[in-house]
Amino acid sequence: MVKDIDVLVIGSNVMDLISYVERLPHKGETVEAPSFEMGFGGKGANQAVAASRLGARVAMLTCVGNDGFGVKTRANFVANHIDISGVLTGHQSNGVAPIFVESNGDNRILIVQGANTELTPEVLLDKIDLIKQAKVIVLQQEVPMPTNIKAIHLAKKYNIPIIYNPAPAHKLPLDVLQMVDYLIPNESELAAITNMPVSTVQETKSAARRLLSFGVANVIVTMGERGALWMTAGQKETLVDGQDVNAIDTTGAGDAFVGAFAHYFAQGESLDAAIAQANAYAGLSVMARGTQKSYPNICSHVTKEVHA
């Protein structure tokens, strides 16, 4: 077990099943996909890999499947220098994610949770020593909500900051929102949580203010090519410009942002710098196909690009 963990990710893992298509089929239509790839994914696993590739000491608390995909996923964590003392093997098959990527880089994703549903609150209690070591805890919504709620209460008990990525999107209990230190939705997730439009930056700001009114301390909205918006309960507003890159595949870009932000936050960077560098890292990730395999290893040009 790694001691003095920078980032503990409590969350999901899946095997990505990626089809690249010119366009999605209409109802009743069959469309040929020119290419297909398999890769490692799941929001939790993606965020852990991104943080690790930037140099963070990362541990993962997750449940892999009792099948070949589970074996491969565990090995992938090891290959990415992620502590696996919190990686359990469940009784179900591994989670999978069929992904469809269009020629413009846009994607559509389905999730089959599989063994991720076996990551229960009781597992967290069994791994309390791992939890207590973390500088920051990262959560998403691809594991049972009671597990996330338990993780939040434990983080508060041990004074560990919480980064919460509300994806897939659904409304959150008010008491959960009030305990989150950094809520990081994308625009569609923000719209789903608040039931407000986010077509413009001004609309996005209004929706973020709605979350702040619920008691969230910090809202960081990832907006793709439009960049990222950070708003605080103290009325601070920061808009980070998007990256001018040739987007090939946007799959996992939000996870790259969250993992990178967790890394820079754990390293003691200012929030402005952490958000800007996470935004730059996410921009780099869309320039290659795939999810985790598109995440660069430690890149000095991330920092150089931000401060240029």
Residue pairs with C-beta under 8 A, 6 or more apart in sequence:
1 59
1 83
1 85
1 129
1 130
2 57
2 59
2 83
2 85
2 133
3 133
4 57
4 133
4 135
5 57
5 58
5 59
5 83
5 130
5 133
5 134
5 135
6 51
6 56
6 57
6 58
6 134
6 135
6 136
6 262
6 263
6 266
6 267
7 48
7 51
7 56
7 57
7 58
7 59
7 134
7 135
7 136
7 138
7 259
7 262
7 263
7 266
8 58
8 59
8 60
8 61
8 86
8 130
8 131
8 133
8 134
8 136
8 137
8 138
9 44
9 45
9 47
9 48
9 51
9 58
9 59
9 60
9 61
9 62
9 137
9 138
9 259
9 262
10 44
10 61
10 62
10 119
10 124
10 137
10 138
10 139
10 143
10 147
10 148
10 151
11 42
11 43
11 44
11 45
11 47
11 48
11 60
11 61
11 62
11 119
11 138
11 139
11 140
11 142
11 143
12 42
12 43
12 44
12 45
12 62
12 95
12 113
12 116
12 119
12 140
12 142
12 143
13 40
13 41
13 42
13 44
13 45
13 60
13 62
13 63
13 64
13 73
13 94
13 95
13 116
14 41
14 42
14 45
14 94
14 95
14 96
14 97
14 111
14 112
14 114
14 116
14 142
15 38
15 39
15 40
15 41
15 69
15 72
15 73
15 94
15 95
15 96
15 97
16 37
16 38
16 39
16 40
16 41
16 96
16 97
16 99
16 251
16 290
16 291
17 36
17 38
17 96
17 97
17 98
17 99
18 36
18 37
18 38
18 39
18 99
18 100
18 101
18 251
18 289
18 290
18 291
19 33
19 35
19 36
19 98
19 99
19 100
19 101
20 33
20 34
20 35
20 36
20 37
20 101
20 103
20 289
21 31
21 32
21 33
21 34
21 100
21 101
21 102
21 103
22 31
22 34
22 102
22 103
23 31
23 102
23 103
24 31
24 100
24 102
24 108
25 31
33 100
37 289
37 290
39 290
39 291
39 292
39 293
40 49
40 72
40 73
40 76
40 291
40 292
41 97
41 99
41 252
41 291
41 292
42 62
42 95
42 97
42 116
42 142
43 140
43 142
43 165
43 167
43 255
43 258
44 60
44 62
44 138
44 140
44 142
44 143
45 60
45 62
45 73
45 76
45 77
45 292
46 252
46 255
46 256
46 259
46 291
46 292
46 295
47 138
47 140
47 165
47 255
47 258
47 259
47 262
48 58
48 60
48 77
48 80
48 82
48 138
48 259
49 80
49 82
49 259
49 292
49 295
50 255
50 256
50 258
50 259
50 260
50 263
50 281
50 285
50 292
50 295
51 58
51 138
51 259
51 260
51 262
51 263
51 266
52 58
52 80
52 81
52 82
53 80
53 295
53 296
53 297
53 298
54 259
54 260
54 263
54 264
54 281
54 298
54 299
54 302
55 263
55 298
56 262
56 263
56 266
56 267
57 83
58 81
58 82
58 83
59 82
59 83
59 85
59 86
59 130
59 133
59 134
60 77
60 82
60 83
60 84
60 86
60 87
61 86
61 87
61 119
61 123
61 124
61 127
61 130
61 131
62 86
62 87
62 88
62 116
62 119
62 143
63 87
63 88
63 89
63 90
63 115
63 116
63 118
63 119
63 123
64 70
64 71
64 73
64 74
64 87
64 88
64 89
64 90
64 94
64 115
65 73
65 89
65 90
65 92
65 93
65 94
65 95
65 114
65 115
66 89
66 90
66 91
66 92
66 93
66 115
67 93
67 94
69 93
69 94
69 96
70 89
70 90
70 93
70 94
70 115
73 94
74 84
74 87
74 89
76 292
77 84
77 87
78 84
80 292
83 130
85 127
85 130
86 127
86 130
88 118
88 119
88 123
89 115
90 114
90 115
90 118
91 115
91 118
92 114
92 115
92 117
92 118
93 114
93 115
94 114
94 115
95 111
95 112
95 113
95 114
95 115
95 116
95 142
96 112
96 114
97 109
97 110
97 111
97 112
98 109
98 110
98 112
99 107
99 108
99 109
99 110
99 251
100 107
100 108
100 109
101 107
101 249
101 251
101 289
104 247
105 247
105 248
105 249
105 250
105 286
106 250
107 249
107 250
107 251
109 251
111 142
111 168
113 142
113 143
116 142
116 143
117 143
117 144
119 143
119 144
119 147
120 144
120 146
120 147
121 146
121 147
121 149
121 150
123 147
124 131
124 147
124 150
124 151
124 154
125 150
128 154
131 137
131 151
131 154
131 155
131 158
131 160
132 158
132 160
134 160
135 160
135 161
135 266
136 160
136 161
136 162
136 163
136 262
136 265
136 266
137 151
137 155
137 160
137 161
137 162
137 163
138 163
138 164
138 165
138 258
138 259
138 262
139 148
139 151
139 152
139 162
139 163
139 164
139 165
140 164
140 165
140 166
140 167
140 258
141 148
141 165
141 166
141 167
141 168
141 169
141 170
142 167
142 168
148 164
148 176
149 173
149 176
151 162
152 162
152 164
152 176
152 179
152 180
153 179
154 160
155 161
155 162
156 162
156 179
161 181
161 182
161 265
162 179
162 180
162 181
162 182
163 181
163 182
163 184
163 258
163 261
163 262
163 265
164 180
164 182
164 183
164 184
165 184
165 185
165 254
165 255
165 258
166 172
166 183
166 184
166 185
166 189
166 193
167 185
167 186
167 189
167 254
168 189
169 185
169 188
169 189
169 191
169 192
169 193
170 192
170 193
171 192
171 193
172 193
174 214
174 215
177 183
177 211
177 214
177 215
177 216
178 214
178 215
178 216
180 216
180 217
181 217
181 218
182 217
182 218
182 220
182 261
182 265
183 211
183 216
183 218
183 219
183 220
184 220
184 221
184 222
184 254
184 257
184 258
184 261
185 193
185 219
185 221
185 222
186 221
186 222
186 223
186 224
186 254
187 198
187 204
187 221
187 222
187 223
187 224
188 198
190 196
190 198
190 204
190 207
190 208
190 211
190 221
191 197
191 198
191 207
193 211
194 207
194 210
194 211
196 203
196 206
196 207
196 210
197 203
197 207
198 204
198 207
198 221
201 223
201 226
201 229
201 239
204 221
204 223
204 229
205 229
205 231
205 237
208 219
208 221
208 229
208 231
209 231
211 219
212 219
212 231
212 232
212 233
215 233
216 233
217 232
217 233
218 230
218 231
218 232
218 233
218 271
219 229
219 230
219 231
219 232
220 228
220 229
220 230
220 261
220 275
221 228
221 229
221 230
221 231
222 228
222 253
222 254
222 257
222 279
222 282
223 229
223 242
224 242
224 250
224 253
225 242
225 243
225 247
226 242
227 239
227 240
227 241
227 242
227 243
227 279
228 239
228 240
228 257
228 275
228 278
228 279
229 237
229 238
229 239
229 240
230 236
230 237
230 238
230 239
230 240
230 271
230 272
230 275
231 237
231 238
238 272
238 275
240 275
240 276
240 279
242 279
242 283
243 279
243 280
243 282
243 283
243 284
243 305
245 283
245 284
245 286
245 287
246 287
247 286
247 287
248 286
248 287
248 288
248 289
249 286
249 288
249 289
249 290
249 294
250 286
251 290
251 291
251 294
252 285
252 290
252 291
252 292
252 294
252 295
253 282
253 283
253 285
253 286
254 282
255 291
256 278
256 281
256 282
256 284
256 285
256 294
256 295
257 278
257 279
257 281
257 282
258 278
259 295
260 277
260 278
260 281
260 282
260 302
261 274
261 275
261 278
264 273
264 274
264 277
264 278
265 271
265 274
269 277
273 306
276 306
277 302
277 303
277 306
279 306
280 302
280 305
280 306
281 295
281 296
281 299
281 302
284 296
284 299
284 302
285 294
285 295
285 296
286 294
287 294
288 294
296 302
